[in-house]
């Protein structure tokens, strides 16, 4: 079969993917979605700049996001995948369909009630969330929030429906739903911007949530025979299991989600601070999405299948291999992101009402965010290892404790270093969250941290530091003052220096990373790690 035929086969909605092809597809789709997302942010920066209106717009997502999180809209697909995958493995299709219908019906009613209450009490809630907003800014934030709230129904139902497709290893349609969401936000702004101002973006987001996350996945699920009948069968055993798995995720507060809320709360006092933070964080989310989110989303069905089939050793090795690859690549990417921060931000965002002074501040936030890339990526895999094992309580408790403990750190660093301190606090929090999940998996004997190739990770970290020193030195040698030519020259020289330093560092340390990345998604075994792990198993660590 030729390369063109293989690619066309992978792009068929009905194609069942392997872990490798699913990861590649999701990485490509996420990258494409983030590119569209960049154009979305660039358009917003051009049309609205960084001021009161954009602060209100970004803040308006907080209450809808929180409601979505509270009723498990953001976690529905994660917990449902484990249940649905088990039904498929046991050939119990009818029970899978019944559970699907009950979850959709019951939780849509619950979410609908929550939306109605949020619409009514939005002014009071927003006043407490953003106490530093002025009357006009707060009024605009409430107006935009009320437009965005109904979208949570489409996100929730679309999330559950996408879980059906992912459980069947059908990744194409769930991969491209977010792309359409971003496209509609841009279309809303372009088509309605003159008439409705920044509210046009919220209208675009509402329509985008219907077309992308919901409609595309619903069509795909219908094509594979998934039916829906309204059902309030609260005694359904699988539904009750789903509730037990989801309640910890509903009630817990993970820093992965809460970080944006905390950043907006503290930054609400300065004009444009929320917006500049948002631009830096959205750009930072591109590599997070490609490395952590795509890999985690692709891995969960395979992790769940290995665990449900009692292939525990293969489960451990698969998780550790995935964590090693993603962490090592993240180390290398971090060096380039930190060195290229200012020219990159200036090239991407400075136009229209977004000025060079905005670029400098945004680049500073992006610089500090970049440090934590490896931990954002790794925690996504560790969390999904827990979910695949049917344990949502342990990571919820750990993440909630870390989030609460982080609040004074956010406050302290914000008062000490202003908005830049918030990015450093974010780094510390996600580092603690990742380490906690890794140690808890080890303690539960699900994934052994000692089986990670620490020596190879050390080589990647050393290479990254070497590349950062050289490329950052090159970046400092070129004065940047708003010239596009200087931006392009700086970015080019930084990239060339970084690539040469990475190649030299990996060669000099004899790193196994290039071989691991070429192994087509298979587990990579390191002799010294295997020997140490064998000793642990013989000592009784194997459950």
Buried (B, 14 or more C-beta within 10 A) or exposed (E): EEEEEEEEEBEEBEBEBBBBBBBBBBBBBBBBBBEBBBBBBBBBBBBBBBBBBBBBBBBBBBBBBBBBBBBBBBBBBBBBBBBBBBBBEEEBEEBBBBBBBBBBBBBBEBBBEBBEEBBEEBBEBBEEBBEBBEEEBBBBBBBBBBBBBBBBBBBBBBBBBBBBBBBBBBBBBBBBBBBBBBBBBBBBBEBBBEEBBBBBBBBBBBBBBBBBBBBBBBEBBEEEEBEBEEBEEEEBEBBEBBBEBBBBBBEBBBBBBBBBBBBBBBBBBBEBBBBBBBBBBBBBBBBBBBBBBBBBBBBBBBBBBBBBEEEBEEBBBBBBBBBBBBBBBBBBBBBBBBBBBBBBBBBBBBBBBBBBEBBBBBBBBBBBBBBBBBBBBBBBBBBBBBBBBBBBBBBBBBBBBBBEEBBEBBBEBBEEBBBBBBBBBBBBBBBBBBBBBBEBBBEBBBBBBEBBBBEBBBBBBBBBBBBBEBBBEBBEEBEBEEBEEBBEBBBBBBBEBBBEBBEBBBEEBEBBBEEBEEBEBEBBEBEEBEEBBEEBEEEEEEE
